[in-house]
Amino acid sequence: MKGLEGRPVHIAGAGILGLATAHELAKAGARVTLFDCRDDGASASAVAAGMLAPAFEACLDPVSRPHYRLFREARDLWPDFAVETGIDLVRSGANYRGSEADAVAAGLEALGAPSDRRPDFVFTAEDWRVDPGQALPALRKALDSARVRTTQQRLEVPDPAVQTVVATGWKSHEWAPETAFLTTIKGHILTIPGVYRGDVVERTRGGYVCPSAAGLRLGATMEAGKSDLKVDLMVAGALFDRLAPPSILADQSARIVQVGIRAATADGLPMVGPSARSGVWLAVGARRNGWLLAPLVARMTAAYLAGDDPGPWSQALHPGRFEGSTGE
Ligand SMILES: Cc1cc2nc3c(=O)[nH]c(=O)nc-3n(C[C@H](O)[C@H](O)[C@H](O)COP(=O)(O)OP(=O)(O)OC[C@H]3O[C@@H](n4cnc5c(N)ncnc54)[C@H](O)[C@@H]3O)c2cc1C
């Protein structure tokens, strides 16, 4: 990417999309400044489960169903991205358990996602995962080594003399008018500290149980239209009752409840590419698959800024695709 050598670029937001984009731009020789304002604790990336799950996401989430091929291609960028950044990539697959397992197996087959129907569950090796608790510090360390300058400040307004990438999650800004089309989906997720159950993600109706170094993670709610970070203990209790393995007793187990806000678009895909405002580029709106999509978003953004071909998904992800529809 010759067009980036020595060029200054600002990135607003240090969630997974901003961090991955900073990595890709620094690799191409850009002089990156990352505006990392975590003062409101609003990063969805830090609370996410970290599943890289093209198969079960496309199979179980109707909004994601058309996007299996894109999701898979994004996932396939992960092995190189993980090696470059020191992120531990776990390729142990995922199970689905429950009375709908036959329908889920049929759904995976219809997508063309390889799976294995076993007596009590359906297994797919297509879905991988990372642990955000390990991945975020690893990425920050990689960025330090790549001399990315990080400032603990909010970017208030882009400097018109510097190309600026907007990776600010669900926040909307007048200076990036496309962000008016983002909607919010609040999510509760629980961690049961110190409990470990193998390596495989377990899916079931209404959620998942995901291993992590911190303990079992049970998630996650999809509360459309909400953007407050308040923990609702009723919602968290229902999540626990629905998903906790039977041996984990409700009255005896400690649990940590966290909330994150996902930014979403009407078609479930992020906005990646040029804003109508000159010099501004979007990398937002990855809904419930920001970790999965991050290396793709980063690579496309770097290609745009270098003046290279952003690849086959540029139309599908173009920020201008909602123009003419009503923003919310
Ligand atoms: C409970 C839950 C579970 C999830 N599980 C998964 C999963 O298993 N797999 C998966 O792929 N995805 C998952 N997701 C979705 C994923 O977390 C998001 O898609 C992803 O984290 C979005 O990353 P982001 O960088 O766009 O935004 P964020 O992580 O929200 O980061 C944006 C950052 O920008 C900062 N910011 C805002 N305005 C400014 C400004 N003006 N200047 C500087 N900084 C600013 C914010 O403070 C924030 O730190 C989950 C989400 C939730 C809530």
The ligand as an SDF file (V2000), in Angstrom:
LIG
                    3D

 53 58  0  0  0  0  0  0  0  0999 V2000
  -22.8210   -8.5040   25.0300 C   0  0  0  0  0  0  0  0  0  0  0  0
  -22.1570   -8.4800   23.6800 C   0  0  0  0  0  0  0  0  0  0  0  0
  -21.5930   -9.6480   23.1700 C   0  0  0  0  0  0  0  0  0  0  0  0
  -20.9780   -9.6280   21.9010 C   0  0  0  0  0  0  0  0  0  0  0  0
  -20.3960  -10.7770   21.4320 N   0  0  0  0  0  0  0  0  0  0  0  0
  -19.7600  -10.7560   20.2250 C   0  0  0  0  0  0  0  0  0  0  0  0
  -19.1030  -11.9100   19.7410 C   0  0  0  0  0  0  0  0  0  0  0  0
  -19.0780  -12.9550   20.3900 O   0  0  0  0  0  0  0  0  0  0  0  0
  -18.4990  -11.8460   18.5230 N   0  0  0  0  0  0  0  0  0  0  0  0
  -18.4880  -10.6940   17.7600 C   0  0  0  0  0  0  0  0  0  0  0  0
  -17.9350  -10.7020   16.6500 O   0  0  0  0  0  0  0  0  0  0  0  0
  -19.0860   -9.5670   18.2340 N   0  0  0  0  0  0  0  0  0  0  0  0
  -19.7290   -9.5820   19.4250 C   0  0  0  0  0  0  0  0  0  0  0  0
  -20.3610   -8.4700   19.8790 N   0  0  0  0  0  0  0  0  0  0  0  0
  -20.3980   -7.2800   19.0240 C   0  0  0  0  0  0  0  0  0  0  0  0
  -19.0880   -6.5430   19.1040 C   0  0  0  0  0  0  0  0  0  0  0  0
  -18.7360   -6.3830   20.4520 O   0  0  0  0  0  0  0  0  0  0  0  0
  -19.2200   -5.1880   18.4170 C   0  0  0  0  0  0  0  0  0  0  0  0
  -19.6980   -5.3310   17.0990 O   0  0  0  0  0  0  0  0  0  0  0  0
  -17.8440   -4.5240   18.3770 C   0  0  0  0  0  0  0  0  0  0  0  0
  -17.2420   -4.5560   19.6340 O   0  0  0  0  0  0  0  0  0  0  0  0
  -17.9550   -3.0990   17.9000 C   0  0  0  0  0  0  0  0  0  0  0  0
  -16.6670   -2.5570   17.9490 O   0  0  0  0  0  0  0  0  0  0  0  0
  -16.4330   -1.0340   17.6520 P   0  0  0  0  0  0  0  0  0  0  0  0
  -14.9620   -0.8330   17.6240 O   0  0  0  0  0  0  0  0  0  0  0  0
  -17.2370   -0.6500   16.4570 O   0  0  0  0  0  0  0  0  0  0  0  0
  -17.1310   -0.2470   18.8510 O   0  0  0  0  0  0  0  0  0  0  0  0
  -16.8090   -0.1500   20.4080 P   0  0  0  0  0  0  0  0  0  0  0  0
  -16.2000   -1.3930   20.9170 O   0  0  0  0  0  0  0  0  0  0  0  0
  -18.0730    0.3210   21.0500 O   0  0  0  0  0  0  0  0  0  0  0  0
  -15.6950    0.9690   20.4980 O   0  0  0  0  0  0  0  0  0  0  0  0
  -15.9400    2.2980   20.1480 C   0  0  0  0  0  0  0  0  0  0  0  0
  -15.0680    3.1780   21.0250 C   0  0  0  0  0  0  0  0  0  0  0  0
  -15.0770    4.5260   20.5230 O   0  0  0  0  0  0  0  0  0  0  0  0
  -15.0790    5.4030   21.6170 C   0  0  0  0  0  0  0  0  0  0  0  0
  -15.5250    6.7150   21.1270 N   0  0  0  0  0  0  0  0  0  0  0  0
  -16.7830    7.1700   20.8750 C   0  0  0  0  0  0  0  0  0  0  0  0
  -16.7660    8.4330   20.4050 N   0  0  0  0  0  0  0  0  0  0  0  0
  -15.4470    8.8010   20.3490 C   0  0  0  0  0  0  0  0  0  0  0  0
  -14.7600    9.9910   19.9340 C   0  0  0  0  0  0  0  0  0  0  0  0
  -15.4100   11.0640   19.4790 N   0  0  0  0  0  0  0  0  0  0  0  0
  -13.3940   10.0250   20.0150 N   0  0  0  0  0  0  0  0  0  0  0  0
  -12.7090    8.9420   20.4650 C   0  0  0  0  0  0  0  0  0  0  0  0
  -13.3120    7.7690   20.8640 N   0  0  0  0  0  0  0  0  0  0  0  0
  -14.6610    7.7130   20.7970 C   0  0  0  0  0  0  0  0  0  0  0  0
  -16.0220    4.7210   22.6170 C   0  0  0  0  0  0  0  0  0  0  0  0
  -15.8460    5.2390   23.9130 O   0  0  0  0  0  0  0  0  0  0  0  0
  -15.5510    3.2750   22.4670 C   0  0  0  0  0  0  0  0  0  0  0  0
  -14.4620    3.0410   23.3350 O   0  0  0  0  0  0  0  0  0  0  0  0
  -20.9740   -8.4390   21.1370 C   0  0  0  0  0  0  0  0  0  0  0  0
  -21.5000   -7.2770   21.6650 C   0  0  0  0  0  0  0  0  0  0  0  0
  -22.0990   -7.2830   22.9310 C   0  0  0  0  0  0  0  0  0  0  0  0
  -22.6550   -6.0090   23.4850 C   0  0  0  0  0  0  0  0  0  0  0  0
  1  2  1  0
  2  3  1  0
  2 52  2  0
  3  4  2  0
  4  5  1  0
  4 50  1  0
  5  6  2  0
  6  7  1  0
  6 13  1  0
  7  8  2  0
  7  9  1  0
  9 10  1  0
 10 11  2  0
 10 12  1  0
 12 13  2  0
 13 14  1  0
 14 15  1  0
 14 50  1  0
 15 16  1  0
 16 17  1  0
 16 18  1  0
 18 19  1  0
 18 20  1  0
 20 21  1  0
 20 22  1  0
 22 23  1  0
 23 24  1  0
 24 25  2  0
 24 26  1  0
 24 27  1  0
 27 28  1  0
 28 29  2  0
 28 30  1  0
 28 31  1  0
 31 32  1  0
 32 33  1  0
 33 34  1  0
 33 48  1  0
 34 35  1  0
 35 36  1  0
 35 46  1  0
 36 37  1  0
 36 45  1  0
 37 38  2  0
 38 39  1  0
 39 40  1  0
 39 45  2  0
 40 41  1  0
 40 42  2  0
 42 43  1  0
 43 44  2  0
 44 45  1  0
 46 47  1  0
 46 48  1  0
 48 49  1  0
 50 51  2  0
 51 52  1  0
 52 53  1  0
M  END
$$$$
